[in-house]
Amino acid sequence: MISVIIPVLDAQNELATTFGALVPATIEGLVREVIVVDGGSSDHSLRIADEMGAKVITGPKGRGRQLALGGRKADGPWLLFLHADTVLEPGWSMDAEQFMQNFPQGQEGAAAFRFALNDKGIAPRMVEFMVGLRSHILKLPYGDQGLLIHKDFYDEIGGYSEVPLMEDVAIIRAIGAKRLHILASKARTSAVRYRNDGYIRRISRNLFCLGQYFAGVAPAKIARTYDPQMTPDAPEKESRDVRS
């Protein structure tokens, strides 16, 4: 019933755990397929994905492009977009099933999970609190909270934009606040980037980039602010399956 799409780039340290959370739902038949869209990994990500039974395809680097490619390749009536370093907590499948029963054929509804970080201390709890407010009040979850959406509705709103940054905000805006639901279960994301960058610095940068986006700044320019080394590549052709 669900096609899970995971964009990957050198994610060997997190990928097996992310897959592990999907196994029970796969055995139950809720998850029909897991599609890993690789953007040019140089580690063991592809081997791990293949060993876990995923359908692996390669494509141009860039999360927006990889998500869009995965959405086009999916066979299931429902799509679940998930980051490679995000682990769904036990019980997520029951929440997902209930949502899908309430919104058969999509009926112009989509859902995201509650945000959590796999770190201890006050800083990660504060981040979770602030994200919770943003998600429930503004109905603006980010991509690390996952996105469950019927394929018909996904196609109707145009799917993911193939932009270098803010693809998650763009699709949430296309869905609309009234059609976005936050599920009870959590999507627990790796806190490595927060620890490496520093919590305050990363939060400030994220807010600055979000402000630029809502002010109408082009995603390519925001991407250079987010990461000066990020230079959007020219569009590339969809590429081959590496696992049949």
N, C-alpha and C positions, 0 to 999 in steps of 0.2 A: 504493500500500500504506500509506503514512504520510500522515496529515494533520498538518501543522505548525500549531500555534496560537500566535500572538504577541500578547500584550496590549500596547497602545500608548497613550501619552499624551505628545504633543510630543516625538517621538523622531526627528525628521528628520535629526539629525546622525549617528545610528548605524544607522538602518534599512536603508539601501542596502548597507552592509557585511554586516549580518546576513543579508540576502537573498542576497548574492553567494555566501556559503558554502553555500547550499542549491541553487544552480543546477545543479552537476554531478549531484547525486542526482535532481533534477527531470528532467533530460535522460535519465538512465538509467531513469527510471520508478519509482524507489524512493519519491520524494515525489509523492503524488497531488495534493495541494492545499496551499496555504498560506493560512491564515485569519488576517487581522489584525482584532483586536477593539479598536476605538478607544473610549476613554473620554472623548472631548471635546477632541481636539487642536485647537489654534489655529494650528499651524504647517503645514508642507507634508507631514506624515506620510501623510495619506490619499492625496495625489497621488502620492507616491513608491510607496506600496503598490499603488495602481491601475496605475501604469506598469510595475511589476514583475510584474503578472499575478496578484496576490493577490485572494482573495475578501475584501472589506472589509465588516464589519458594525459597527454602532455600538451601544453599550450604556451602562449606568450606570458612572460612574467608580469605580474600585476594582479592583486587580489580581485579587483573588479572584473577584469578580463577572465580570470580563472573561474569566478563564480558564474559569470554569464555563459561561459562555455559549458560548465557542468550542468547548468539549468537546461541548456539546449539538448544535451545528451541524455538526460534523465528519462526513464520510462514510467516511473510511478505517477499516480494521480496527485500525490502530495509530495512536496519538496521540503526538505529540512536542510538549510544551509548552516554549516557549523565550522568554526575555526579549528585548525589543527591542534591548538593548545587549550581547547575548551572541553571539559569533561562534564557530561550531564549526570546529575546525581540520580541514585536509585529512585524509581517511582516516576521518572519523567515520562515514560511510555503511557502510563495511566492518564496523566494530565493531557498528553497529546491526543490519545484516543477520545477522551471526553470532549476536547475542543473540536475534533474532526466530526464527532457525532452531532455537535451543536451547530456546526457549519458545513453541512453536506454540500459537496461541489464547490466548497469555498465560500459561496454566498458573500463575496466581498469582505472576507475576514482573514486576518493573519495573526500569528502569535509569536511571542518571544518569551524567553525564560528569565527568571530573576538572576541578577548578577552576583557573583561571588569570586573572591580571590583565594588562591591556595597559599596564603601567608598568614602569619600570626602577628598580633600587635594592634595598636590603636589605629595606625595609618591605614591599613587595609580595611578595617571596619568602617572608618570614616568615608573611604572611597565607596564602599558598598552602600552606605547610607545615602550619600549624595547621588549615586547612580539610581538607587531606588526611587528617590524623589523625582529625578529626571524622567524615569521610566513610567511612573504611575501618574504623575501630575502633567508632565509635558508629552507623555506617550512618545518618547524619543530614545528607544533602546539602541545600542550600538551592535555591531556585528558579532561581538564576543558574547552576546546573549542568545545567539542562534536566531533563526527565522523559519517558522513553519507556515507554509502557504500552499494553497491548492494551485496546481499548474495552470489551470484555466485563468484564475485570477492573476497569477504571476505574469502570464503572457498578456493579459488585458492591460496591465499597468506598464508593460514594456520591459519587465525584468530588471536585472542589475545593469547599471551603466558601466561601460568599459572605461572608467576614469581612473587616474592614478591614486586617488584618495577620496574619501567621503562617499564611496559607493553605498555604504550602509545607511547613511543619513538620507541620501537621495531616494532610496527605495522606500524608506519609512515615510518620507514626505509624500511619495506617490500613493502609498497605502492610505494614509490619512489617520489622524488621531482617533476618530470615532470607529475605525475599522481595525484598530490594533489592540490586541489583548495580551496581558502579561500573565503567564502561567505561574502556578504556585511553586513548582520545583525550580531548582537552581541550575545554572550553567556555571561551573567553577573554572575560572581561567587562570593560567599561569601568571604569577606576579613577577616573573623574571625581569621584564622590561621596566616595571615600576622600581624594582630594587636596583637595577643597573643605572637607570636615569635619575633616580631619586623621586619619591612620591610627589613632592610639591612641584618639582620641575616638570614632571610628566603631566600632571593634572593641569598646570598652568598652560603648557603647550597645547594640550588637547582643547582646552577652552578657547584659547586664542585662535586655533585653526577652525573651530566650530563657528566662532564669531565672524571670521573672515568669510566662511562659506555662506552664512546667512546674509552677509553684506554684499554678496554677489561676486566675490573673488573667484576666479577660475580654479578648479581643482588642481590643475597642473602647477599653478603658482603656489597654492597652499601646500602641495606636496613638497616643494622645495623649501618651504618654511619648516615643515615637519621634519624633513630630513634633507639637508643640502646636497647629499649625494644621490638623491632620488631624481633621476632624469628619465621621464617617460619615453619609452621606446616607441618606434613607429609601429603601426598596426601590423600584426603578423597573421598568417593564415592559420586556421585551425589545423591541429596536427593529429597524428595517428594514435590509435589505441596501442598500448604496449602490453596489454593482457587481453586475451580473447575470452 
